Amino acid sequence: IKESLRKELALTLSTNTEALKRWIKGRQSDIETFAAIPEVRNAILSLAEKPGNTEHLLNAEETRKLREILSPIVERYRYLGFVVFDRTGLQIAALFDHIVGLRDITSQSDFVRRALRGETVISLPFLDKSPLPDRDHEELKTNRPTMFMAAPVRNTKGEVVAALAFRLQPELQFTRIMEASRIGNTVETYVFNAEGLMLSDSRFNQQLRDLGVIPN
C-alpha cells in the first residue's frame, strides 16, 4: 500500500508540475506579446518619461490610448485589469483610476522589482490590500487573492524604463490546474509557498469555516 501511494504521489507531483510549467510559459508568452504591441510600447515609453502628478497621469493621452487598446484584452481573457509601473515602481497607468499614482503593489509582491530588472514574471498569488473589482467589475473589495503577469518595457537603447502587468484571477486559472488532479471525494492537491502559506484553493472551504479553521 505504501509503495502504491508513493508512486501515486510521485505521478501527481510530476503531472501538476508539468501543467504549471506549461501554464506559466503560456502566460509569459502572452504578456511579452502584449508589451510588444507598438502602440502600447510607445504609449508606455512616452508616459514613463513624463513626470507628473496623479491628475496628470489620469488625464494623459497615453493613458487613454492604453485603456483603449488593452481593455478588450482584459475582457477577452477575464483579467482584472492592467497596471504600468515606471522604473521607480510608481503605478503610472492602469485600467482603474484608483490604482494610478500609488506604489502599494511593490510592497506586496516582488514581481515588479523583478520585471524592472528585465525578467518576465508570473507572480505567486497574494492577498491584495487595495480595492479590487469582482469578476463582473461591479464591486470593489479588499483582501482578494490576486496574481500578476508582468514584462519589462525597454527604450531604444535597450534599457528597462517601465513594466506592464496584467492582474490575473488565481481562482480561474492557477487553482484549476490543481483541481485536475483531484481523486475521488477527498483527495486534493495543494500548493504552498516557502513560508508554508497555502496558495491554492480547496473544495472543503465551507467545512473549514464551519469548524472555525478559516474565517467566513
Phi, psi and chi 1 to 4 in degrees:
 res  aa     phi    psi   chi1   chi2   chi3   chi4
   1 ILE       -  -45.2  -68.6  173.4      -      -
   2 LYS   -61.2  -43.6  -72.0 -178.2  178.8  179.6
   3 GLU   -64.1  -39.9 -178.2   61.4   25.8      -
   4 SER   -62.7  -41.9  176.4      -      -      -
   5 LEU   -66.1  -39.1  -74.5  173.6      -      -
   6 ARG   -60.7  -44.9  -87.0 -165.5  -69.2  -92.0
   7 LYS   -65.1  -38.5  -69.3  179.4  179.2  179.6
   8 GLU   -65.0  -42.9 -173.8  177.2  -69.8      -
   9 LEU   -65.5  -41.9  -72.1  171.3      -      -
  10 ALA   -62.5  -41.3      -      -      -      -
  11 LEU   -67.1  -41.8  177.7   60.6      -      -
  12 THR   -61.6  -44.8  -60.6      -      -      -
  13 LEU   -60.1  -47.8  173.1   62.1      -      -
  14 SER   -62.8  -43.6  175.0      -      -      -
  15 THR   -65.0  -46.3  -59.1      -      -      -
  16 ASN   -67.8  -39.8  -77.1  -33.1      -      -
  17 THR   -61.3  -44.4  -60.1      -      -      -
  18 GLU   -66.0  -39.6 -172.6   58.8   33.2      -
  19 ALA   -63.6  -42.4      -      -      -      -
  20 LEU   -64.0  -42.7  -84.2  172.8      -      -
  21 LYS   -61.2  -43.0  -74.1 -179.5  177.9  178.8
  22 ARG   -64.8  -41.3  -72.8 -161.5  -57.0  -92.1
  23 TRP   -64.3  -44.7 -179.9   76.2      -      -
  24 ILE   -62.4  -44.6  -70.9  171.2      -      -
  25 LYS   -61.2  -39.2 -172.5  174.7 -178.2  179.1
  26 GLY   -64.2  -41.9      -      -      -      -
  27 ARG   -70.5  -34.7  -58.7  -62.3   71.5   70.0
  28 GLN   -62.6  -41.7  -72.3  174.3  -37.4      -
  29 SER   -64.1  -39.8  176.7      -      -      -
  30 ASP   -59.9  -52.9  -71.8  -15.5      -      -
  31 ILE   -68.1  -33.5 -174.9   60.8      -      -
  32 GLU   -65.7  -37.8  -72.5  174.0   -8.6      -
  33 THR   -65.2  -45.4  -61.4      -      -      -
  34 PHE   -64.5  -41.0  -60.3  148.2      -      -
  35 ALA   -69.6  -21.4      -      -      -      -
  36 ALA   -90.3   -4.7      -      -      -      -
  37 ILE   -59.4  122.4  -63.2  172.3      -      -
  38 PRO   -51.4  -46.3  -27.6   35.8      -      -
  39 GLU   -64.5  -37.2  -65.8   87.5  -11.2      -
  40 VAL   -67.5  -48.8  170.7      -      -      -
  41 ARG   -60.0  -45.7  178.8  175.8  174.9  -86.2
  42 ASN   -63.8  -40.1  -68.5  -22.7      -      -
  43 ALA   -65.8  -41.3      -      -      -      -
  44 ILE   -66.2  -44.5  -68.2  174.9      -      -
  45 LEU   -60.9  -42.3  -68.7  177.0      -      -
  46 SER   -64.6  -43.6  176.7      -      -      -
  47 LEU   -67.9  -37.2 -158.4   59.7      -      -
  48 ALA   -68.6  -24.7      -      -      -      -
  49 GLU   -92.4   -2.7  -63.0  -59.5  -33.4      -
  50 LYS  -104.9  107.7  -72.7 -177.7  178.9  179.6
  51 PRO   -69.1  145.9   26.2  -33.5      -      -
  52 GLY   178.5  164.0      -      -      -      -
  53 ASN   -84.2 -177.4   55.9   27.1      -      -
  54 THR   -61.2  -42.1  -59.3      -      -      -
  55 GLU   -61.7  -40.8 -177.4  178.3   -2.5      -
  56 HIS   -63.0  -42.8  166.3   79.8      -      -
  57 LEU   -63.8  -41.6  -66.3  170.7      -      -
  58 LEU   -67.9  -32.8  -71.8  172.8      -      -
  59 ASN   -93.4   -0.2  -66.0  -35.7      -      -
  60 ALA   -67.7  143.6      -      -      -      -
  61 GLU   -61.6  -33.7  174.1   61.5   21.5      -
  62 GLU   -63.4  -38.5  -66.3   88.3  -16.1      -
  63 THR   -64.6  -43.4  -61.4      -      -      -
  64 ARG   -60.6  -42.6 -174.8 -159.5   64.8   77.1
  65 LYS   -64.6  -43.1 -171.1   67.9  174.2  177.5
  66 LEU   -62.3  -42.9  -72.6  170.3      -      -
  67 ARG   -65.1  -37.6  -70.2  178.0  175.4  179.1
  68 GLU   -63.8  -41.6  176.7 -175.2  -41.8      -
  69 ILE   -81.3  -40.8  -61.8  172.1      -      -
  70 LEU   -89.3  -20.1  -61.2  179.3      -      -
  71 SER   -58.6  -44.3  -69.9      -      -      -
  72 PRO   -61.9  -32.6  -24.3   35.2      -      -
  73 ILE   -66.5  -43.3  -65.8  175.4      -      -
  74 VAL   -58.6  -45.1  169.3      -      -      -
  75 GLU   -67.1  -44.9  -70.7  -64.4  -35.7      -
  76 ARG   -63.2  -42.2  177.6  177.4  179.4 -178.9
  77 TYR   -98.4    5.2  -65.9   99.8      -      -
  78 ARG    60.6   39.1  -58.8 -176.4   70.1 -177.0
  79 TYR   -77.6  167.9  -60.3  146.8      -      -
  80 LEU  -107.7   40.9  -74.9 -179.9      -      -
  81 GLY   107.0  179.0      -      -      -      -
  82 PHE  -132.3  160.8   70.0   87.6      -      -
  83 VAL  -141.9  140.9 -173.0      -      -      -
  84 VAL  -114.8  131.2  177.3      -      -      -
  85 PHE  -112.9  138.6  -56.0   87.0      -      -
  86 ASP   -83.8 -177.4   70.7    5.2      -      -
  87 ARG   -66.2  -13.2   56.1  166.1   57.6   93.6
  88 THR   -95.9   -4.2   70.2      -      -      -
  89 GLY    93.5    2.3      -      -      -      -
  90 LEU   -70.4  136.2  178.4   67.4      -      -
  91 GLN   -82.5   97.9  -66.0  149.0 -145.2      -
  92 ILE   -93.1  -12.0   59.2  174.1      -      -
  93 ALA  -159.1  152.7      -      -      -      -
  94 ALA  -166.6  167.1      -      -      -      -
  95 LEU   -69.8  -33.3 -177.8   61.2      -      -
  96 PHE  -110.8  136.4  -57.1  104.5      -      -
  97 ASP   -59.1  -40.1  -72.3   -4.6      -      -
  98 HIS   -68.8   -8.9   69.7  -82.5      -      -
  99 ILE   -91.1  -23.0  -63.6  174.3      -      -
 100 VAL   -72.2  139.8  177.2      -      -      -
 101 GLY    87.7    1.2      -      -      -      -
 102 LEU  -103.4  171.9  -55.7  178.1      -      -
 103 ARG  -131.6   16.9  -61.5  178.6 -176.2  -87.4
 104 ASP   -68.4  -29.6   58.1  -37.2      -      -
 105 ILE   -67.0  -35.1  -63.7  177.0      -      -
 106 THR   -63.4  -24.9   59.8      -      -      -
 107 SER   -86.0   -7.8   64.3      -      -      -
 108 GLN  -105.5  -17.2  -59.4  180.0   66.9      -
 109 SER  -154.8  153.5  174.8      -      -      -
 110 ASP   -90.2    3.2   67.8  -13.4      -      -
 111 PHE   -66.5  -31.6   79.6   87.8      -      -
 112 VAL   -65.4  -48.9  179.1      -      -      -
 113 ARG   -57.9  -42.7  173.8  176.4   52.9   81.3
 114 ARG   -67.6  -40.3  -68.5  165.9   60.2 -167.3
 115 ALA   -65.5  -38.1      -      -      -      -
 116 LEU   -72.5  -13.3  -68.6  172.3      -      -
 117 ARG   -88.8   -2.8  -74.7 -166.4  -39.8 -142.6
 118 GLY   107.3    9.4      -      -      -      -
 119 GLU   -99.1  141.2 -177.2 -179.2   -9.7      -
 120 THR   -87.6  120.5  -59.4      -      -      -
 121 VAL  -122.5  138.7 -171.1      -      -      -
 122 ILE  -113.2  113.1  -50.9  -60.4      -      -
 123 SER   -74.3  161.7   78.5      -      -      -
 124 LEU   -73.3  153.7  -69.1  174.9      -      -
 125 PRO   -62.2  144.4  -21.9   33.6      -      -
 126 PHE  -150.8  161.2   62.8   94.0      -      -
 127 LEU   -84.3  118.4  -75.2  178.1      -      -
 128 ASP   -89.7  127.4 -161.6  -34.1      -      -
 129 LYS   -79.8  -17.7  -61.0  179.8  178.9   62.3
 130 SER   -80.8  153.4   58.3      -      -      -
 131 PRO   -63.5  129.2  -18.3   31.2      -      -
 132 LEU  -122.2  147.3  -61.5  177.0      -      -
 133 PRO   -73.0  154.3   27.6  -35.2      -      -
 134 ASP   -77.4 -174.1   58.1   19.8      -      -
 135 ARG   -61.4  -27.4  -65.5 -178.3 -174.3 -179.0
 136 ASP   -95.8    6.5  -61.8  -39.5      -      -
 137 HIS    59.2   31.5  -66.0  178.5      -      -
 138 GLU  -106.9  -31.8  -66.5  178.5   -7.4      -
 139 GLU  -132.0  135.4 -176.9 -179.8   -3.5      -
 140 LEU   -90.6  133.3  -64.6  177.4      -      -
 141 LYS  -135.8  148.5  -62.1 -179.4 -179.9  179.1
 142 THR  -100.0  166.3   57.5      -      -      -
 143 ASN    55.1   44.6  -72.0  -38.8      -      -
 144 ARG   -97.8  144.3  -73.6 -159.9   56.9 -160.2
 145 PRO   -66.1  136.7   23.4  -32.5      -      -
 146 THR  -148.9  162.6 -169.8      -      -      -
 147 MET  -153.3  160.6   60.9 -168.2  -57.5      -
 148 PHE  -128.3  152.6  -76.0   84.5      -      -
 149 MET  -116.9  133.5   58.8 -178.0 -167.4      -
 150 ALA  -140.3  147.5      -      -      -      -
 151 ALA  -137.1  146.2      -      -      -      -
 152 PRO   -71.8  151.6   27.5  -34.1      -      -
 153 VAL  -118.6  122.3  178.3      -      -      -
 154 ARG  -107.9  149.7  -57.7  176.0 -173.6  -88.0
 155 ASN   -84.5 -174.3   60.3   18.5      -      -
 156 THR   -65.3  -19.0   55.1      -      -      -
 157 LYS   -88.4   -1.0  -61.7  178.7 -179.0  178.9
 158 GLY    84.9    8.2      -      -      -      -
 159 GLU   -86.9  138.8  -57.2  166.8  -29.3      -
 160 VAL   -76.7  118.0  177.7      -      -      -
 161 VAL  -115.8   -9.8  -62.7      -      -      -
 162 ALA  -163.6  174.7      -      -      -      -
 163 ALA  -141.1  139.4      -      -      -      -
 164 LEU  -107.7  133.2  171.2   64.7      -      -
 165 ALA  -135.7  145.1      -      -      -      -
 166 PHE  -113.9  139.2  -77.5   85.4      -      -
 167 ARG   -88.8  123.1 -167.9 -170.7  -61.4  -89.4
 168 LEU   -98.2  158.8  -52.0  176.1      -      -
 169 GLN  -100.8  102.8  -59.8 -176.5   66.2      -
 170 PRO   -59.8  -28.4   17.0  -29.3      -      -
 171 GLU   -71.7  -18.3   65.4  -90.1   26.3      -
 172 LEU   -91.4  -25.9  -67.4 -173.3      -      -
 173 GLN  -126.8  -62.1  -62.9  178.3  -39.8      -
 174 PHE   -55.6  -51.8  176.6   79.9      -      -
 175 THR   -67.5  -32.8  -69.9      -      -      -
 176 ARG   -67.7  -21.4  -71.9 -171.7  178.0  177.7
 177 ILE   -64.3  -38.4  -64.3  174.7      -      -
 178 MET   -70.9  -33.0  -59.5  -60.7  102.0      -
 179 GLU   -65.3  -25.1  -67.8  176.4   -5.3      -
 180 ALA   -65.4  -20.4      -      -      -      -
 181 SER  -101.5   13.3   61.6      -      -      -
 182 ARG   -65.7  137.8  -73.9  176.7  173.4  173.8
 183 ILE  -124.5  126.1  -57.1  172.2      -      -
 184 GLY    64.4 -151.8      -      -      -      -
 185 ASN   -92.3  -13.3  -64.9  -37.7      -      -
 186 THR  -129.1  -23.0   58.5      -      -      -
 187 VAL   -78.5  128.5  177.5      -      -      -
 188 GLU  -135.8  161.3  -69.8 -164.4  -71.1      -
 189 THR  -114.3  131.2  -58.1      -      -      -
 190 TYR  -118.9  152.7  -58.1  128.4      -      -
 191 VAL  -114.9  133.0  177.3      -      -      -
 192 PHE  -124.1  149.5  -61.8   84.7      -      -
 193 ASN   -86.8 -175.2   68.5    6.4      -      -
 194 ALA   -64.4  -23.2      -      -      -      -
 195 GLU   -91.5    2.2  -73.0   72.6   43.2      -
 196 GLY    87.6    7.7      -      -      -      -
 197 LEU   -76.9  129.7  179.3   67.0      -      -
 198 MET   -74.7  123.4 -175.6  168.9  158.6      -
 199 LEU  -101.1  -21.9  -57.9  179.5      -      -
 200 SER   -98.2  170.2   55.1      -      -      -
 201 ASP   -92.6  174.9 -157.5    1.3      -      -
 202 SER  -138.5  147.8  169.2      -      -      -
 203 ARG   -82.6   -2.2   60.1  177.6  144.0  173.8
 204 PHE  -105.0   23.2  -57.4  114.9      -      -
 205 ASN   -59.3  -41.1  -75.1  -23.2      -      -
 206 GLN   -64.6  -40.7 -169.1   54.6   52.3      -
 207 GLN   -62.8  -39.1  -69.7   94.8  -43.1      -
 208 LEU   -66.5  -37.1  -66.6  171.3      -      -
 209 ARG   -66.2  -42.5  -68.0 -171.5 -172.5   98.7
 210 ASP   -61.4  -32.4  -65.2  -20.4      -      -
 211 LEU   -84.7   -9.0  -67.9  168.9      -      -
 212 GLY    81.3   11.9      -      -      -      -
 213 VAL   -74.2  -38.3  176.5      -      -      -
 214 ILE  -124.1  156.3   60.8  174.5      -      -
 215 PRO   -72.5  160.6   26.6  -35.2      -      -
 216 ASN   -82.2      - -172.7    9.5      -      -
